[in-house]
Amino acid sequence: MTKLASYHVPGLYVEDHAIDVPLDWRGLEPALLAMGMTMRAGAFPPPIPGAPESIKLFYRVVCDPQHAHDDLPLLVYFQGGPGGSCPRPLSPADDGWIAEAIKHYRVILPDQRGCGRSSRLSGRGIEQLGRAAAASGADSARAQADLLKRYLAPSIVKDFEYLRITQFGGRPWTTLGQSYGGFITLSYLSTYPTGIAQAFICGGVPHLPASAAEVYAHTFPRMAAKTRAYYERYPQDIERVAAVADLVGEREIMLPDASPLTVERLQLLGSDFGMKPSFERMHWLLDTAFEDGDGALDGTSPELTDAFLMGVLDRTTTRANPLYWTLQEFIYADGTCSPIRWAAAAEKARRPEFDPAARPLLFTGEACFPWMFEQMPELAPFAHAMELLMEDIEFDRAYDPARLAANEVPLHAAVYFDDMYVDSGLQLDTLSHVGNAHPWVTNEFEHDGLHGDTVFGHLYEEARAAGHVS
């Protein structure tokens, strides 16, 4: 292994590693590449102008310090996102599932390509690629769009399978997928099922066939319901939200990074309404929104505090994870498909209750919009590529329904009945067509239930009782 460091954090023994993986896996197979066979098979498209041949894949291995040298089963964690890096735990209890997992496994925490300490793809990087492509006489936006396609589940799965073969002796591992990690799991089961001994998914079973338009047709009503539930809990915030929205609709107000605060940007604050305690986070953010006196609305035109503006920026920026909004709708692209064409924006436009002028103001959830790539500095470099991607109809194939139907790998999935982001009915429909799938439907948790101290333990005990883990 290419170990970079080993050390302890409280309650954990930690090792840091990194390996090289191909940027573009098309025509390559992890098992063959592991044997040194670099010849690409099939009709391989021309290389992406200005792009490197390989990138770094960073991964971290953690375990109970008492078992640092023991031969433990392996569990690899598929982080949510897209574009999400793995947890940086402060202790086993810091992310509740880890405390349970290290009782049974050596845990592998890879940073997906493009994020964390794996070779990052930021606005700076996409601009550099565009310049390099243009210098070679190529279309810079087309090169950028083709590069972004290499950062979706099919490429991530090949990274992880190559990692398993080359660094862990080819041992089948247990997988744990959170949110988008569940999409990665089904893609992995569609492609390399023999690499997985047991799979767990929490709040992230994609509907098949994949359709971004279908997803948002289901999620916008839940966004409205979540907003109503928030206002029912904190009715005084109806007026405060309206006052902020009216103010930013009337005058130019800039956030600390010099991007404009618009009503649409304000609506993005609902993006975490599917997690706890999001209502309280919103309430306390609004508590100090207004500058004068005791911060109460007194009929005069309010001024917004610097603290509020910083809070809005902090909760809506993706500088730490620019691929989150950039790839958000393309996680639903699978092989040859219809153009996505800003599915969330199209659905929002059909729902007048979400209009920025409507009151009470409704918040949006996990949905990206064209204006974000005009107004948000960290996303602006991706704008031209996004225009092309939204019209593209050819992506790498992510899922194989026939192979999933014949799946023999035990799959235990937590389906959160009230999940705002991933419709529970659509999840259950998919699982009904996956072999050896065992859903656990619960309304006790929101989308982030895995990060508490109950969900993974429950799934593990269900799998153990079924004889799927020893």
Buried (B, 14 or more C-beta within 10 A) or exposed (E): EEEEEEEEBEBBBBBBBBBEBBBBBBEBBBBEBBEEEEEBEEEEEEEBBBBBEEBBBBBBBBBBBEBBEEEBBBBBBBBBBBBBBBBEBEEBEBBBBBBBBBEBBBBBBBBBBBBBBBBBBBBEBBBEBBEBBBEEEBBBBBBBBBBBBBBBBBBBBBBBBBBBBBBBEBEBBBBBBBBBBBBBBBBBBBBBBEBBBBBBBBBBBBBBEBBBBBBBBBBBEBBBBBBEEBBEEBEEBBEBBBBBBBBBEEEEBEBEEEBBBBBBBBBBBBBBBBBBEBBEBBBEBBBBBBEEEEBEBEEEEBEBBEEBBEBBBEBBBBBEBBBBBBBBBBBBBBBEBEEBEBBBBBBBEEBEBBEBEEEBBBBBBBBBBBBBBEBBEBBBBBBBBBEBBBEBEEBBEBBBBEBBEEBEBBBBBBBBEBBBBBBBEBBBEBBEEBBBBBBBEBEEBBBBBBBBEBBBBBBBEBBEEEEBBE
